[in-house]
Amino acid sequence: MNKTIRVAIDGPSGAGKSTLARSAAARLGYLYVDTGAIYRTIGCAARRRGIDPGDQAAVVAMLPSLSIRLTYGEDGLQHMALDGEDVTEEIRLPEVSRYASLVSAYPEVRAYLLEMQRQLAREHSVIMDGRDIGTVVLPDAEVKVFLTASAEERARRRMLELEQRGTPEPYEAILRSIQERDWNDTHRSAAPLRQAEDAVLLDTTDLDFAQSEAALLDIIRKGAGQ
């Protein structure tokens, strides 16, 4: 039986973790796990139920009634199901992002989803990205990467992405939002964003996508002994 390889990728919002992790997983034949999508599904559930995401007690009380499933379609992409309904597209709405940011800070929410994430890593070779994968979810991962870029570069990339979607936003507003998210992620009491001591730092500020992917694949292959 081949040994499974666990790759933990952490980093701030907008650093390109999902895009790079998904592409690297496809090249290596690993399962890509977008943990942010799982938290977005919790946020989506709160929004659908009319629950104030800032009301921690109400959010926690909702958890036992939820049915959340992570599946993979024929396209190989991760799909999220909430109470039997595919919400993969809905969880990407901007209003859901605000819900997700708030509910993901609650220790009870993170504990609720912890085993789901670890089970996937036990059963498959995975590339899992998030904010606390190398520090909390998979502290014994064979490969840990802290993927980052300057706030200004992340804002520029996000601005271009929104323009391509046809939903442009001012650069200044995007940068302010990213800086606020960085502060919240690094200062929350439950599993704050930080670089694991044994993680390799990969700063993509001055790299294009191809260069970033090549650097990530090199780190993974070396860490996995390939």
Salt bridges, closest charged atoms under 4 A:
ASP34 OD2 - ARG92 NH2 2.69
ASP75 OD2 - HIS79 NE2 3.54
ASP83 OD2 - ARG49 NH2 2.83
GLU85 OE1 - ARG48 NH1 3.05
ASP86 OD2 - HIS79 ND1 3.17
GLU90 OE2 - ARG47 NH1 3.83
GLU90 OE1 - ARG48 NH2 2.61
GLU95 OE2 - ARG47 NH2 3.31
GLU115 OE2 - ARG122 NH2 2.27
GLU123 OE1 - HIS124 NE2 3.94
ASP132 OD1 - ARG110 NH2 3.05
GLU142 OE2 - LYS3 NZ 2.60
GLU142 OE2 - ARG6 NH2 3.01
GLU153 OE2 - ARG156 NH2 2.75
GLU153 OE2 - ARG157 NE 2.92
GLU161 OE2 - ARG158 NH1 3.20
GLU161 OE2 - ARG165 NH2 2.71
ASP182 OD2 - ARG154 NH2 2.71
ASP185 OD2 - ARG131 NE 2.84
ASP185 OD2 - ARG181 NE 3.35
ASP185 OD1 - ARG188 NH1 3.56
ASP198 OD1 - LYS144 NZ 3.15
GLU213 OE2 - ARG27 NE 3.05
ASP218 OD2 - LYS222 NZ 3.23
